[in-house]
């Protein structure tokens, strides 16, 4: 059916948050080098911290709708196949671009990895997401088989192991990778399958609690900076419980609103491409080290607004580039979308089926032979 533009708008917002995060964490000038003040706090709390919230939102959108229908091995491997085409397109285009215009930022290792971007981990999110998709049919079926009681027990266990401990520096944590997706999927599926939907007031309370912890740890970071220990805001790290509370809470709020807008839906289709283009290793150097270095920008008048304007312009430019990619795909490989996968799947299925029949036939003949020998 027609996509809910409220969710698609949230997808766009989440990707912009991720883009802002990358501007801070990959910048050639570390944010902790800035003097303590409102600008630095905004960069650390809103931009750097908001990016991790954006990752939770982006994945929550996919996970939520996966739970609406049965997941099969074929359908999920087909999703990986279709995603790999886009990854390969952008990795090869980016290699060509940097070979011509900016060879200094393109190393030999990156060139080799770009030939197989998914398996070589050129983009961590894409690789982790592909692994999650491959495991999803088994994960979803296993969680269903657990039933309500054991599913709640599992959700409570992972919340204790990785949720409560996420408030304490030095404790175990989940790094960027597919395991974070599995952790979040366990929580989201428990909520959607077995819990009464949160009221709007409860959702706002969850978001507010998460933001409260953000502010609390921000105050701790400011205090440490005044004492001469410049540190980041710990609680805004990946997969921390307040990050999940804010991200999933935002998703629930947007999910309660339904409207349809073709322009929003069209732009949202290119959100993933914004990530692929800007988070390519050579692009990180070009964009955040050379062109838009924080050291050159933070002293400008209305620095925060200027930076947000630059990020918006980059987002628009990447979206327009992906429109071109979509047009090329529409007249070429998307005319029969996933057809090559279907051919390969059918060929492999026939071979596996024939091999199984051959094995069964040999077993039957051997059994008959043994029975004949025993009779003699």
N, C-alpha and C positions, 0 to 999 in steps of 0.2 A: 504494500500500500504506500500512500504518499507519506514521506518522512515528516515527523513533527519538527517544525522549524524552531521551536523552543529548544529542543535538544541539539539541533544543528547549530543554533546560535551559541549554545554552551560549548560545543565542540570548537568553534572559532575562538571563543574567549579562552578556553583551556590552552589552545595552541599559542595564542599570543602570550599567555603567562609563561609557557615553556620557552618561547623565544626571548622574553625578558630575562628569564633565569639564565639562559645561555650567554646573554650579553654580560652578565655579572661574573659568572663562574669561569668563563673562558676568556675573559678580557685580559689584555696585556698588562693592565694595571690593576693589581689586587685591591679589592674594595676596603680591606683592612688598612691600607696605606693612606686612605682618606682621613682627614681630621674628623674627630667625633662631632656629629651634628645631625640635623634633620635629614640632610641629603643622604648621608651614609646609612642612617637607620632605615630610610625608605628603600635604599638599594638592597640592604641586607634582609629586611623583614618582608617587604611587599614583592620585590622583584626576584630575589634569590629564593626566598621561602615560597612565594607564590608558584614558582615553577614546579615544585614537588607536588603541590596541590593540583596543578594542571595535569600532571601525569596520572594521579588518582582519578580525576574526572574523565580523562580521555579513555582510560581502561574501563572505568565503571560503565560508561556508555555501551561499550562492546559487551561486557560481561552480562549486563542487565538483559539485553535482548537475546543473548545466547541461551538464557534460562527459559525462554518462551517456547522452545522447540527442541526436539531430540537432536543430539549431536552425533554425527556419524563420522567414521574414519575418512570416507571418501569426501564428504562435504568440507571437512576441515583441511584436508590435504589440498583440495582444490583452492581454498582460500589462500593457503601458503603459496601455491603455484601462481595465482593471480597477483599476489603481493610481490612475489619475486620478479615478475616482469617489470613492475614499476621501479623496484630497487635497481635492477640491472640497467634500465633506461637512464635513470638519473646518475648512477655511478659512472657509466660510460660517457654520458654527456659532460659530466663534471671533470672527468679525466681529460677529455678533449679540450674543454674550456681552459683548464689550468696549464695544459701543455702549450697552448697558443699564447695565452695572456699573462700567466703568472706561474711559470715553471718553478720558481724558487720555493713555493709553498707545497709543491707536489713531489713527495719522495717516492723512491722506487718501491718501497714496501706498500705504500698506499695504492700505487698503480696496480700492483699484483692483487691486492685484496679487493680492488674494485671490480675485478673480473668475476669474482664470486662473492658478492656483497653480503648475502644472507649467511652463508656458512663461515665466512671469514669475520663476521661481526663488525662490519663497517659502521653500522648503526646499532647500538645496543638494544634499543627498544624493538626494532624490527626483528632481530634475531631472537630475543626473549619471547616476543609475541608469537613467532613462528613455532617455537618449542612448546609454548602454552597451547596453541591450536592443535598441535600433534597429540598432546596429552589430554586435551579437553574431552573427547568422547569417553575415555576411561575414567577421568576424574569426575565428570558429571554423573555417569552411571554408578560409580562407586559411592558418591555422596548420596544419591537417591536410595541406594541399597542400605545405607546406614540407618535411614529413618530419622524421625524428628529428634528423639532423645539423644542418640549418639551423635547426630550432626551438631546439636547444640553443645554437647560435651566437647566435640572437636573444636568448635568455634571458641568456646571458653578457654580451652587449652592453648590455642595459638594466640589468643588475646593476652593470656598471662605471660606466655613465653616471649612474644615479640611486641605486645602492646604495652603492658605495664612496665616492662624493663626498658622500653624506649624512652622513658623519662629520665633515666640515669645514665650519664656519660660513662663509657667504658664497658657497658654491658653488651651482650650479644645483639647483633643487628642484622637486618637483611640488606644486602647491597643491591645495586641495580642488576636486574636479571629476572628470569622467568619465575623464580621462587616467590618474589613479591607479588606476582600476578596470581599465583596459586593461593597465597595467603589471603589476598583480597577477595578472590573468588569464593573461598570457603565462607567468609563473612557475608558477602552479598547474597549468596545462594541460601544461607540460613535465614536471612532476613526475608527474602522474597518468597521462599517456599513455606515457611512455618510461622512467621510473625505477623501480628496485626500491623498494618501500615502506620507509621508514625503520623501523628497529627502535625499540622503546620507549626504549631507552637513547639512541639517536641523537636522538630527538625531545626528550628531556629535556636533552640536551647543547645542542641548538639553542636551547631556551628559556633554559637557564642562561647561555649565551653572550650572548643578548640582554639578560638581566637584569644580567649583569656589566657590559655597556656602560652600562646605565641607572645603575648604582651609581657607575661611574667618572665619568660626566659629572655626577652629583649631587655628588660630592666636589669636582669642578672648580667647580661653581656655588657650593658652600658657601665654598670658598677665595676666590672672587671677591667674595662678599658680605662676608667678613671684611676684605677689602681695600677695601671701600667701593663695590663695583660689583655691585649687586643685579641678577641676570639669571636668566632661566628656565633650565630643564634642556633644553639644545638638542636632544639626541638623542631626546627623546620627542615630537618634532614629527611631523606627518602623513607617512606613507609612508617614514619613515626605516627603514633596513635592520633595526636591532634591533627596531623596532616590528613589522615584518612577521615576523621570526623568532619573536617571542613569540606574536603573534596566530595565525599559521598553525600554530605548534607546539601551541598550546592546542586548536585545531580537530582536529588529528590525534590528540591524546590522547583527546578526547571521542568521536571517530569510532570508536575501538576498543572502546567500550563500547556495548552494545545492551540497552535495556529499554524498556518501554512503560508510560506513565502518563497517563491521560486528563486529569488536572488540570494537569500540566505542559504538555501539548500545548495545552490550552485557553488557558492563560495566555500561552503563547508566541505565539499567534495575534494578540495585542494588543500585542506588543512594538513594532511600527512605530508604532502609535498613540501610545504613550508619547512617542516622538520628535516626532511631529507636533504634539501638544498642547503640550509643554513648550518646544519650540524655535521656536515661532511668535514673531515679534519682540515682540509685545505681551506675550506670556506671559513672555518673558525679563525684561522690565522689572518686571512684577508679581511674579514669583517670586524672582528673584535680586537685584533692586535694592531693592524695597520690603519684601517679606515676609520674606525669608531672607537678609538682608545679612550678609556674613561679619564685618563689623566688630562686629555685635551678638552673633554666635554664638561667635567663637573664644575669648573670655574666659570662657565659661560652663564649669562643671565638666563633665568628660568631653565636651568640645566635639566631638571627632571622632565619638563614638558618637551624640551628639545629632543631628549633621548627617546621619550615615548613616541614622538613624531617620527623620528628616524626608524624606530622599530616598526611603526605602522606602515611606513613607506616600503620597508623591506618585505613586510608581510604581503602588501599589495603586489609588489613586483614578482614575488615568488608565485603568488596565486595566478597572475597573468601568464607566467611561464608555464604553469601547469595546465592552464587552459589550452595552450598550444599542444602540450603532450597529450591531453585528452582528445583533441581534434585529430592528431596523428593516429592515436590508438583506434579512434572511431572508424576510420577508413581503412585500417589494416587489421591488426590482430583482434580487435574487439568486434569485428563483424560476426565472428563466431566465437564468442568469449568462452574461454576454457575448452575449446574443441580439441586442441592438442592433448590436454590433460585427459579428456574423456577417451581419446584413442589409446593413449598410453595405459590408462587404467583398465580398459577393456582387454588390451593385449596381455597385460600382466595377469588379469583375472582368469583369462582363458588358459594361460600356461599353468597357473596354480591349480585350476580345476582339473586340467588334463593330468597333471602330475599326481594329484590326489587320486584320480580314478585309476591311473597306472599303478600306484602304490597299493590301492585296495585290490586290484586285479591280481597283482603278484602275491599278495597275502592270501587271497582265496585259493589260487593255484597251489601255493605251498601247503595250505591246510588240507586240500584235497589229496595232494601227494602223500602227506604224512598219514592221512586216514587210510589210503590205499595200502601203504606199507604195513600199517598196523594190522589191517585185515589179512594180509598174506602171512 
